[in-house]
Amino acid sequence: MPTRREFVRGCIIASAGVAAAGGLYGAASLLAPEPPAPQLRRVDYFGAALVTGPAVRGVPLLPLLVAPDGAIAGNPAPRSVPGGVLGWYRYCAHEQSLPLQPGFPTDDERLRYFATKDKLESAPMAGDAWWADKVGEVANVADFAPGKGAPVAWRSAGMQGKNIITATLVRAPGEVVYEDRDLQRVVEEGFAARTASGGTILGFVTFCPHFCCVMGWHESPLAKRRSEGPGAQNVWDALYCNCHDVVCDALRIRRDFFVSPAR
């Protein structure tokens, strides 16, 4: 049987060995290669200007085409945007959405009025929801009086969840303000839909850049309350996300960018 001195000395040696091993393992963990950082790319776009809220940018414009009968369609490749615009909408986990992939097979780019069943069955919205009985029909310029807006879906027949690409069409109730004349020319020539009377309809992606909630136009009771009475802020005539109070100005168009996973 070892003496007390031999026992203590053995414990000290064992402890030193454990410490040394821990140091080696610690050093090894420090020297282990880190996983490669995800590759990112900058995506430049233009859209509604952010007015207020925790988002850091506004929502992108959807380029529109109008058929002779007034039907409104999305245009994934306007001449004014090299490479097309599908990359503009790859945020809020839409990087893998089928309708946003190059070569997605579709022969119908028309926009259809759209709302989820939950939305249609929820408490009445603040607006008149004039589009509610048109869900599934193709949007038409003749449907929009000044200041009217409606939710639509693009390239989404048969799609579910994140594969449904939603947008909001808004007929401007007044003059649209652009960051500069060149941007105005590009938008008016390739992004705006014109009514027979010369009105301007613009389309906006509805995924809020903050937490990806869905923004609306003339829908939120909170936006209506905030726009009435003393000290009111007019967030009614705006794209509004009532989840976190994000406001984008659909009548003020500016250039912006976001960072997205590279593809």
C-alpha positions in Angstrom: 0.0 0.0 0.0 1.4 3.4 -1.0 2.3 5.8 1.7 0.4 9.1 2.0 3.2 11.0 0.4 3.3 8.6 -2.6 -0.6 8.8 -2.9 -0.6 12.6 -3.0 2.3 12.7 -5.4 0.4 10.3 -7.7 -2.7 12.5 -7.6 -0.6 15.6 -8.6 0.9 13.7 -11.5 -2.5 12.5 -12.7 -3.9 16.0 -12.4 -1.1 17.4 -14.4 -1.7 14.8 -17.1 -5.4 15.7 -17.3 -4.6 19.4 -17.4 -2.0 18.8 -20.2 -4.5 16.7 -22.1 -7.1 19.4 -21.7 -4.6 22.0 -22.9 -3.8 19.9 -26.0 -7.5 19.4 -26.7 -8.2 23.0 -26.1 -5.3 24.0 -28.5 -6.6 21.5 -31.0 -10.1 23.1 -30.8 -8.6 26.5 -31.3 -6.6 25.4 -34.3 -9.5 23.5 -35.9 -10.6 25.1 -39.2 -13.7 27.1 -39.0 -16.6 26.3 -41.4 -16.5 28.4 -44.5 -18.5 31.6 -44.3 -21.6 31.6 -46.5 -21.1 33.4 -49.8 -23.1 36.5 -50.1 -23.9 38.9 -52.9 -25.3 42.4 -53.1 -28.6 42.7 -54.9 -29.5 46.2 -56.2 -33.1 47.0 -56.8 -35.5 49.9 -56.6 -38.8 50.1 -54.8 -40.9 51.9 -52.2 -39.0 54.1 -49.8 -38.9 53.1 -46.1 -40.6 55.7 -44.0 -40.4 54.4 -40.5 -40.1 51.2 -38.5 -37.3 48.7 -37.6 -36.8 47.5 -41.2 -33.6 48.8 -42.9 -35.0 49.2 -46.4 -38.2 49.4 -48.5 -39.9 46.7 -50.6 -39.0 46.1 -54.2 -41.1 47.0 -57.2 -42.6 44.3 -59.4 -42.3 45.2 -63.1 -45.7 45.1 -64.8 -47.1 44.5 -68.3 -50.6 45.3 -69.5 -52.4 43.2 -72.1 -54.7 44.9 -74.7 -57.7 43.8 -72.6 -56.2 45.4 -69.5 -55.0 42.3 -67.8 -52.0 42.9 -65.6 -49.0 40.6 -65.7 -45.6 40.5 -64.0 -42.5 40.9 -66.2 -39.5 38.8 -64.9 -37.1 40.3 -67.5 -37.7 44.0 -68.3 -35.3 45.4 -70.9 -34.1 48.1 -68.5 -32.8 45.5 -65.9 -29.9 43.3 -67.2 -30.4 39.7 -66.1 -34.0 40.3 -65.1 -35.5 40.9 -61.7 -36.1 37.5 -60.1 -33.2 38.0 -57.8 -34.9 41.0 -56.3 -37.3 38.9 -54.3 -34.9 36.3 -52.9 -35.0 37.4 -49.2 -37.2 36.2 -46.4 -36.1 32.6 -47.1 -37.4 32.8 -50.7 -33.9 31.8 -52.1 -35.3 28.4 -53.0 -38.8 29.3 -54.0 -39.6 27.5 -57.2 -41.2 30.5 -59.0 -38.0 32.5 -58.5 -35.7 30.1 -60.1 -34.4 30.9 -63.6 -36.1 28.8 -66.2 -39.2 28.1 -64.0 -41.7 26.7 -66.5 -44.7 29.0 -66.8 -46.6 30.3 -69.7 -48.8 32.6 -67.6 -47.2 35.6 -65.9 -50.6 37.2 -65.1 -51.3 38.5 -61.6 -54.3 37.1 -59.8 -56.1 38.5 -56.8 -55.0 36.4 -53.8 -55.6 36.1 -50.1 -55.2 33.1 -47.7 -58.3 31.5 -46.3 -57.4 32.6 -42.8 -57.2 36.2 -44.0 -60.5 36.1 -45.7 -62.2 34.5 -42.7 -60.6 36.8 -40.1 -62.2 39.9 -38.6 -63.1 42.5 -41.2 -60.2 44.6 -42.4 -60.2 48.3 -42.1 -60.6 48.8 -45.8 -63.5 47.8 -48.1 -61.7 44.7 -49.4 -63.3 45.3 -52.8 -61.2 42.6 -54.2 -62.4 39.8 -51.9 -65.0 38.5 -54.4 -62.4 38.5 -57.1 -59.9 36.1 -55.5 -58.5 33.9 -58.2 -59.4 36.3 -61.1 -56.8 38.1 -63.2 -56.1 41.7 -62.0 -57.2 44.3 -64.6 -56.3 48.0 -64.7 -60.0 48.8 -65.1 -60.6 47.5 -61.5 -58.5 50.2 -59.8 -59.9 53.5 -58.9 -57.4 56.2 -57.6 -56.0 55.1 -54.2 -57.3 51.5 -54.5 -54.9 48.6 -53.9 -55.2 44.8 -53.9 -53.1 41.8 -52.9 -52.2 39.5 -55.8 -50.1 36.4 -56.5 -47.5 36.0 -59.2 -46.3 32.7 -60.8 -48.0 30.8 -58.0 -50.6 28.5 -59.6 -50.5 25.2 -57.5 -47.9 26.6 -55.2 -48.0 26.5 -51.4 -46.2 28.2 -48.5 -42.9 29.9 -49.4 -43.5 29.1 -53.0 -46.4 31.6 -53.2 -45.0 34.9 -54.4 -47.3 37.7 -53.3 -47.5 41.3 -54.3 -49.6 44.4 -53.8 -51.0 46.5 -56.7 -51.6 50.1 -55.9 -53.1 52.8 -58.1 -51.4 56.0 -57.1 -53.8 58.5 -55.6 -51.4 61.3 -56.5 -48.1 62.0 -58.1 -45.3 59.5 -57.8 -42.0 60.9 -56.7 -38.8 59.4 -57.9 -35.2 59.6 -56.6 -34.0 61.0 -60.0 -35.2 61.4 -63.6 -33.4 58.3 -64.9 -35.2 56.1 -62.3 -38.5 57.8 -63.3 -37.9 56.9 -66.9 -37.1 53.3 -66.2 -40.1 52.8 -63.9 -42.6 54.5 -66.2 -41.4 52.6 -69.2 -41.0 49.1 -67.8 -42.7 48.9 -64.4 -45.8 50.9 -64.2 -49.2 49.8 -65.6 -51.3 52.6 -67.2 -55.1 52.9 -67.0 -57.1 54.2 -69.9 -57.4 57.6 -68.1 -53.6 57.8 -67.6 -53.5 56.6 -64.0 -50.4 54.8 -62.6 -50.6 51.4 -61.1 -47.4 50.1 -59.3 -46.7 46.6 -58.0 -44.8 45.9 -54.8 -43.5 42.7 -53.2 -45.3 42.3 -49.9 -42.7 40.6 -47.8 -41.7 43.0 -45.1 -37.9 43.3 -45.0 -37.9 43.3 -41.2 -39.3 39.9 -40.1 -41.0 38.8 -43.4 -44.5 39.6 -42.3 -47.0 40.5 -45.1 -47.5 44.2 -45.7 -50.9 45.5 -46.9 -52.5 48.6 -48.4 -55.7 49.9 -46.8 -56.1 46.8 -44.7 -54.8 47.3 -41.2 -57.2 48.7 -38.5 -54.1 49.9 -36.7 -53.0 52.0 -39.7 -56.5 53.5 -39.9 -56.5 54.5 -36.3 -53.0 56.0 -36.5 -54.2 58.1 -39.5 -57.1 59.7 -37.7 -57.6 62.3 -35.0 -55.2 64.7 -33.3 -51.5 64.0 -34.0 -52.3 61.6 -36.7 -49.7 60.1 -39.0 -50.9 59.2 -42.4 -49.8 55.6 -42.6 -53.1 54.7 -44.2 -52.0 55.7 -47.7 -48.8 53.6 -47.4 -47.7 50.0 -47.5 -48.0 49.0 -43.8 -46.9 46.1 -41.7 -48.8 46.2 -38.4 -46.7 43.4 -36.9 -43.8 45.8 -36.1 -45.1 49.2 -37.4 -43.1 49.3 -40.7 -44.2 51.9 -43.2 -43.1 52.1 -46.8 -44.2 54.9 -49.1 -45.7 53.5 -52.3 -45.6 57.0 -53.9 -41.9 57.6 -53.4 -39.5 55.3 -55.4 -35.8 55.1 -54.6 -32.8 52.8 -55.3 -31.8 50.4 -52.6 -30.0 47.0 -52.0 -29.9 44.0 -49.8 -27.4 41.2 -49.2 -28.5 37.7 -50.2 -26.9 34.2 -50.3 -25.0 33.8 -53.5 -26.5 31.4 -56.1 
